Amino acid sequence: MEENLYLCSLYDCYHKLLTEKQCLYFEDYYFNNLSLSEMSENYNISRNAVHKAIKEVNNKLIDFEEKLKIYEKNKKILEFSKKLDKEKQKELEDLI
């Protein structure tokens, strides 16, 4: 479950770097809770192909984070912002 939350957070950061089809697969699986079988029927491809595509998207998201570290930096900024007064905290959060 924790890994799914992490992947969804990465998706929020990097989804614009994925293809439209990769986004559809990811969203159907993680956000719409479709099973691999349901997705294979919807997209008229094998269950194994769907599994492979989702695994590829997950690996890409992790690779993007390893290289760019946007999620990690945003997390650190939000942690830092908690040390600021409310006005500065709100200002910083608006920038993010």
N, C-alpha and C positions, 0 to 999 in steps of 0.2 A: 504494500500500500504506500509506504513512504517513497519507494522508487517511482511509483506512478505519479505522485505529487511532484517529485523532482522533475520527471520528464515533462509534465504539464507546465511547470514553471519554465523549463527550457524552451518549450514550444512557444510560450508567450513571448520570449525574447527573440527567437530565431525563426519563427514560422515563415517570415517573408523570404527566407533563403531556401525554402523548400518549393518543390513543384506543386501545382494545384492538386494533382492526384495524390501526392504524398500527404498533403494537408487533409484531403478527404479521408484517406485511410486512417490517419492519426485521430482525427476528430470523431469518426465513426466508432473507432475502437475505445478511445479513452473518454470522450465526452458523451457520446450517444450510447455507450455500453453495448454495442453490437458484438455478437460472437463472431469468431472467424468464419463459421458456417454461414451465418446470416450475411456477412460481407461478401463471401464468395458467391452466394446466390445473387446479391444485388449487383455485383460487378462482373458476373459471369466469368469468373476465373477460379482456379482451384484454391482450396483452403490453404494448401501449402504456399501458394503464391502470395496470398494475403499475409500469412505469417511472416514470410520472407520480406515482404514490403514493409511491414510494421517494424520488424527488426532492423531493417536498413535505415528507416527514419530515426529510430531510437539511437542507433549508432552515429548517425549524422549529427543529431542534436548534441550528443555527448562530445563528439569531435569538435563541433563549433564552440562549445563551452570551454573545452581544454585549450583551444587556441585563442579565443577572444575574451573569455572570462567576464562577460557582461553580467550574467546572473550573480556570480560571486561578488563583483564590484557593487552591484545594486544592493545586495544583501548587507554588505559592509557599510554602505552609505546610510541605509535605513537604520542599522544598529547605532551608527554614530549620531544620527539625527535625534535619537532618543535622549541623548545627553544635552541637547540644546533646549533653550526655552521654547515655549509653545509657538511663538511667532516665527522664530527662525526655523523651527522644525517644520511648520506648515510651508514656509517658503521653499525649503529644501525639497520636501516631498512633492511640491508642485513642479519643481524642475525635473524631477525624475519622472 
